[in-house]
Amino acid sequence: MKAVVNPAEPAGGLRGDTPQAVAVPHALRDGRFWRHAGRPEPTGETYDLVVVGGGRSGLSAAEEWLLVDPGARVLVLDNHDPGDHGGPAGFGTGPPVRVMCDKESFGADTLLPVGRWDDLPLAARAVGDLRRLRDDPPDWFPGLSQEDKQERLAELTYSGFLLEVCGVHPDAERFCRTLPCAERAYDGRALGAVDAWAAGYPGFGGLGLDGRGVGGLGVGRLSRYASPAGPRAGSRRAAGRALLRPSSPVVSVRHADTSVVVAYFDGHLVRTVAAESVIMACWSSVVPHLVPDLPEPQRRALRQAVRLPVLEASVRLRGGRARTGRTRWTGAFWCLTEPAPEGLRLLATPCRSELGPVAGAAAGRDELMATPYDRLEDGVRDQVTRLLGPRTGIESITVHRWGHGRPMAYCRPWHPFYPDGPFPAEVARRRFGRIAIAGSDTEPAAGGEAAVVAARRAVRELTA
Ligand SMILES: Cc1cc2nc3c(=O)[nH]c(=O)nc-3n(C[C@H](O)[C@H](O)[C@H](O)COP(=O)(O)OP(=O)(O)OC[C@H]3O[C@@H](n4cnc5c(N)ncnc54)[C@H](O)[C@@H]3O)c2cc1C
């Protein structure tokens, strides 16, 4: 979910998934919540639609419903505080113009414009390997058909392709490792080789594979095996307004005789509202904890939707916008830095990519949630100083922590059922009585407007 932070607003501290925002969802997950919660108290409120989750999908669902029925009473419940809700103004797009070969990867920091390979602080053989990958890569799979080559790529990660197929020096792999982080929220050790080829990364030019101008990863080559590109939704305007209730984590959604009863925690008590219809637009993995009556296969499918952890830091500098270009870091915690009106923004993708995107997201999230804010802030100060110099005046640092940040596209080699299916999301998003399931997890794709497409589908299911 993205919102623009007002530059005049006092900044600093931790936002996003703060300890307060995740306390109730985690207590539910761990089976602790109902032990101390007390009896739910009805508010007496009734709605035509209650939406669980006020992210992009939830708000789109509310808008879409109000387009169908402008007079409807619609309530959106979300667990975040209003101040925690939005991310920073967001990162720009386009490739980095500089690369920081950092001390975490190569023992010392060297900042270079992208493409100036003569000065790379890598072993000479690694620089030669990189040049070959970029300028004159051979056909690594001579004699194989196009389809068989793609099949081979679909079984490999990008790092595995570089090291095992191309046989590059480890420094060359290390240099390329963070190429996908901003797009994917994981690095080359988790990125499928077929997705690296689709993105136009170095190494594939000699394979002679056809690329068609579609795809969701910028350069846009399409392979049967590349991750699905996200759908486009097109904009529409709501004809009315929904009521948004923040700081209200939902704890239970159940069918009753003539309505659906939605229970949420208001900070003191569990309260209930009645709804004719409910759209679950929270993270799919949370839904089984909230809707206990769902059939077991659907619960299992919902649990498989793993989100990737993401951190953004917004640094307010005394001199305003930093004089630096968009910079990729090769191994430091914060993997991308870019100038912003307030100073500088940093992006981190804490997925433990060496475990693959699925296991790596869970492990990275656990580590992130156990990392105190002070450590994150120290890391920001360290990298800002390394990039801009020791006399840089930092006025404030705001870290936006998203444990369940980026939806994950199905991708090879990690999802063997892709592209032929059947897909867990097809089971996960089944309507359950008067409860429909939205959220971008139910339309797994790389980028695009899955959140909106899922919202429209959920509204259609309940209003058709
Ligand atoms: C830092 C960051 C940067 C991103 N950048 C990009 C980008 O550049 N391009 C791109 O395509 N995508 C990006 N994404 C992903 C983007 O946010 C998602 O694609 C999209 O917003 C997902 O929408 P959603 O509604 O499905 O989920 P979310 O926006 O995550 O909304 C789900 C909501 O449900 C709430 N919720 C969870 N449990 C409960 C509960 N029990 N009760 C009530 N509410 C609950 C959550 O708090 C959350 O607000 C980024 C994500 C992050 C975190």
The ligand as an SDF file (V2000), in Angstrom:
LIG
                    3D

 53 58  0  0  0  0  0  0  0  0999 V2000
    7.7790   -0.8610    0.3840 C   0  0  0  0  0  0  0  0  0  0  0  0
    6.9780   -1.4420   -0.7380 C   0  0  0  0  0  0  0  0  0  0  0  0
    7.2160   -1.0360   -2.0240 C   0  0  0  0  0  0  0  0  0  0  0  0
    6.4790   -1.5670   -3.0590 C   0  0  0  0  0  0  0  0  0  0  0  0
    6.7220   -1.1340   -4.3120 N   0  0  0  0  0  0  0  0  0  0  0  0
    6.0170   -1.6480   -5.3310 C   0  0  0  0  0  0  0  0  0  0  0  0
    6.2340   -1.2020   -6.6590 C   0  0  0  0  0  0  0  0  0  0  0  0
    7.0680   -0.3550   -6.8900 O   0  0  0  0  0  0  0  0  0  0  0  0
    5.5000   -1.7550   -7.6630 N   0  0  0  0  0  0  0  0  0  0  0  0
    4.5640   -2.7100   -7.4100 C   0  0  0  0  0  0  0  0  0  0  0  0
    3.9130   -3.1870   -8.3310 O   0  0  0  0  0  0  0  0  0  0  0  0
    4.3160   -3.1380   -6.1640 N   0  0  0  0  0  0  0  0  0  0  0  0
    5.0200   -2.6390   -5.1340 C   0  0  0  0  0  0  0  0  0  0  0  0
    4.8060   -3.0790   -3.8730 N   0  0  0  0  0  0  0  0  0  0  0  0
    3.8070   -4.0620   -3.6490 C   0  0  0  0  0  0  0  0  0  0  0  0
    2.4550   -3.3780   -3.5180 C   0  0  0  0  0  0  0  0  0  0  0  0
    2.3600   -2.7860   -2.2660 O   0  0  0  0  0  0  0  0  0  0  0  0
    1.4210   -4.3970   -3.6870 C   0  0  0  0  0  0  0  0  0  0  0  0
    1.4860   -4.9250   -4.9820 O   0  0  0  0  0  0  0  0  0  0  0  0
   -0.0190   -3.9160   -3.4710 C   0  0  0  0  0  0  0  0  0  0  0  0
   -0.1020   -2.7470   -2.7380 O   0  0  0  0  0  0  0  0  0  0  0  0
   -0.6790   -4.9950   -2.7030 C   0  0  0  0  0  0  0  0  0  0  0  0
   -1.9770   -4.5920   -2.3850 O   0  0  0  0  0  0  0  0  0  0  0  0
   -2.8510   -5.5010   -1.4790 P   0  0  0  0  0  0  0  0  0  0  0  0
   -4.0650   -4.6990   -1.1600 O   0  0  0  0  0  0  0  0  0  0  0  0
   -3.0190   -6.8400   -2.0740 O   0  0  0  0  0  0  0  0  0  0  0  0
   -2.0060   -5.7460   -0.1600 O   0  0  0  0  0  0  0  0  0  0  0  0
   -1.5680   -4.6930    0.9540 P   0  0  0  0  0  0  0  0  0  0  0  0
   -1.3410   -3.3660    0.3600 O   0  0  0  0  0  0  0  0  0  0  0  0
   -0.4750   -5.3340    1.7010 O   0  0  0  0  0  0  0  0  0  0  0  0
   -2.8390   -4.5760    1.8570 O   0  0  0  0  0  0  0  0  0  0  0  0
   -3.2660   -5.5840    2.7390 C   0  0  0  0  0  0  0  0  0  0  0  0
   -3.7430   -4.8780    3.9870 C   0  0  0  0  0  0  0  0  0  0  0  0
   -4.3710   -5.8320    4.8380 O   0  0  0  0  0  0  0  0  0  0  0  0
   -4.0530   -5.4580    6.1570 C   0  0  0  0  0  0  0  0  0  0  0  0
   -4.2890   -6.5530    7.0900 N   0  0  0  0  0  0  0  0  0  0  0  0
   -3.5720   -7.6810    7.2800 C   0  0  0  0  0  0  0  0  0  0  0  0
   -4.1180   -8.4240    8.2550 N   0  0  0  0  0  0  0  0  0  0  0  0
   -5.2020   -7.7490    8.6990 C   0  0  0  0  0  0  0  0  0  0  0  0
   -6.1820   -8.0040    9.6870 C   0  0  0  0  0  0  0  0  0  0  0  0
   -6.1690   -9.1060   10.4380 N   0  0  0  0  0  0  0  0  0  0  0  0
   -7.1570   -7.0730    9.8640 N   0  0  0  0  0  0  0  0  0  0  0  0
   -7.2070   -5.9500    9.1200 C   0  0  0  0  0  0  0  0  0  0  0  0
   -6.3100   -5.6610    8.1640 N   0  0  0  0  0  0  0  0  0  0  0  0
   -5.3270   -6.5630    7.9500 C   0  0  0  0  0  0  0  0  0  0  0  0
   -2.5910   -5.0700    6.0520 C   0  0  0  0  0  0  0  0  0  0  0  0
   -2.1630   -4.3220    7.1330 O   0  0  0  0  0  0  0  0  0  0  0  0
   -2.5860   -4.2790    4.7740 C   0  0  0  0  0  0  0  0  0  0  0  0
   -2.8340   -2.9070    5.0140 O   0  0  0  0  0  0  0  0  0  0  0  0
    5.5080   -2.5460   -2.8060 C   0  0  0  0  0  0  0  0  0  0  0  0
    5.2720   -2.9530   -1.5000 C   0  0  0  0  0  0  0  0  0  0  0  0
    5.9970   -2.4010   -0.4790 C   0  0  0  0  0  0  0  0  0  0  0  0
    5.7310   -2.8350    0.9140 C   0  0  0  0  0  0  0  0  0  0  0  0
  1  2  1  0
  2  3  1  0
  2 52  2  0
  3  4  2  0
  4  5  1  0
  4 50  1  0
  5  6  2  0
  6  7  1  0
  6 13  1  0
  7  8  2  0
  7  9  1  0
  9 10  1  0
 10 11  2  0
 10 12  1  0
 12 13  2  0
 13 14  1  0
 14 15  1  0
 14 50  1  0
 15 16  1  0
 16 17  1  0
 16 18  1  0
 18 19  1  0
 18 20  1  0
 20 21  1  0
 20 22  1  0
 22 23  1  0
 23 24  1  0
 24 25  2  0
 24 26  1  0
 24 27  1  0
 27 28  1  0
 28 29  2  0
 28 30  1  0
 28 31  1  0
 31 32  1  0
 32 33  1  0
 33 34  1  0
 33 48  1  0
 34 35  1  0
 35 36  1  0
 35 46  1  0
 36 37  1  0
 36 45  1  0
 37 38  2  0
 38 39  1  0
 39 40  1  0
 39 45  2  0
 40 41  1  0
 40 42  2  0
 42 43  1  0
 43 44  2  0
 44 45  1  0
 46 47  1  0
 46 48  1  0
 48 49  1  0
 50 51  2  0
 51 52  1  0
 52 53  1  0
M  END
$$$$
